[in-house]
Every structure is written in C-alpha cells, then in structure tokens.
C-alpha cells in the first residue's frame, strides 16, 4: 500500500499534473457552458418553464388538448412562413409542408 501512495505522491508532485488538471477542468467547464446554451433551432429553457407553468394546473386530458392545439398552431405558422418564403423566391422554395 505504501508503494501506491509513493507513486501517487510522485505523480501529484510533478509540474505537469497540475497543468493537465487545470486544462481538463477548463475544458469541462467550457463544454458544460456550451451544452446548456440553446441552439438556433432549440427554444430557451424559459420557454419550457412557461409551458410547464401553464400545464401544472390542468388535468391529463386538458394537457393533451392544450399541447395538440399548440402543435396545430405552430404547424400552421410554419406553413404560412413556408408560403411566404416560396413567394419571395418566386415559387422555387421547398414544398415539404404542402
């Protein structure tokens, strides 16, 4: 067991180990920060909290109806946006939402 502690002290006492540990911690924090930011196609966390607050006082059937209505509304907005995009490009846009 003393051999284990001697080797651990040798590794911990080197000049390279604290630098590698600091680089690893910085990379971990950077990846954690980048992973929690919303991307262009992902809503922010506040949007999820707002929908959760709206759903908290509803029954299961009301929740299903609410989410279905929201989905229909968003789908309609996407279709309208697609229509205007096709009009802007002279009818040569993507037609996947027809």
C-alpha positions in Angstrom: 0.0 0.0 0.0 2.9 2.3 0.7 4.1 1.8 -2.9 0.7 3.1 -4.1 0.9 6.3 -2.0 4.6 6.8 -3.1 3.6 6.6 -6.8 0.6 8.9 -6.2 2.8 11.4 -4.5 5.3 11.2 -7.4 2.6 11.9 -10.0 0.8 14.6 -7.9 4.1 16.4 -7.2 5.2 16.7 -10.8 4.9 20.0 -12.6 2.8 18.7 -15.5 0.0 17.1 -13.5 -1.5 20.4 -12.0 -1.3 22.0 -15.5 -3.1 19.0 -17.1 -5.7 19.0 -14.3 -6.3 22.8 -14.9 -6.7 22.2 -18.6 -9.1 19.4 -18.0 -11.2 21.4 -15.6 -11.3 24.4 -18.0 -12.4 22.1 -20.9 -15.1 20.6 -18.7 -16.5 24.0 -17.7 -16.4 25.1 -21.4 -18.3 22.1 -22.6 -20.8 22.4 -19.7 -21.3 26.1 -20.7 -21.7 25.3 -24.4 -24.0 22.3 -23.8 -26.5 24.4 -21.8 -26.9 27.2 -24.3 -29.9 26.9 -26.7 -29.0 26.5 -30.4 -30.8 28.2 -33.3 -33.5 25.5 -33.6 -33.9 24.9 -29.9 -36.1 27.1 -27.6 -34.6 28.5 -24.5 -35.2 26.9 -21.1 -37.6 29.7 -20.1 -40.0 28.6 -22.8 -40.1 25.1 -21.3 -40.7 26.6 -17.8 -43.5 28.8 -19.2 -45.3 25.8 -20.8 -44.8 23.8 -17.7 -46.4 26.5 -15.6 -49.4 26.6 -18.0 -49.7 22.8 -17.7 -49.3 22.5 -14.0 -52.9 23.1 -13.0 -54.6 21.1 -15.8 -55.8 17.5 -15.9 -54.2 14.9 -18.2 -56.9 15.3 -20.8 -56.7 19.1 -20.7 -52.9 18.8 -21.1 -53.3 16.7 -24.2 -55.8 19.1 -25.7 -53.6 22.1 -24.9 -50.5 20.5 -26.4 -52.4 19.3 -29.5 -53.7 22.9 -30.0 -50.3 24.4 -29.6 -48.8 21.9 -32.1 -51.5 22.7 -34.6 -50.9 26.4 -34.2 -47.2 26.1 -34.7 -47.6 23.8 -37.7 -49.9 26.5 -39.2 -47.3 29.2 -38.6 -44.6 27.1 -40.2 -46.8 26.5 -43.3 -47.5 30.3 -43.6 -43.8 31.0 -43.3 -43.1 28.5 -46.0 -45.7 30.0 -48.2 -44.2 33.5 -47.9 -40.7 32.1 -48.4 -41.8 30.4 -51.6 -43.4 33.7 -52.7 -40.2 35.6 -52.0 -38.2 33.1 -54.1 -40.6 33.1 -57.0 -42.2 29.8 -56.2 -38.9 27.9 -56.2 -38.8 27.2 -52.4 -39.1 24.0 -50.5 -42.5 22.4 -50.7 -42.4 19.8 -47.9 -45.2 21.4 -45.9 -47.9 21.3 -48.5 
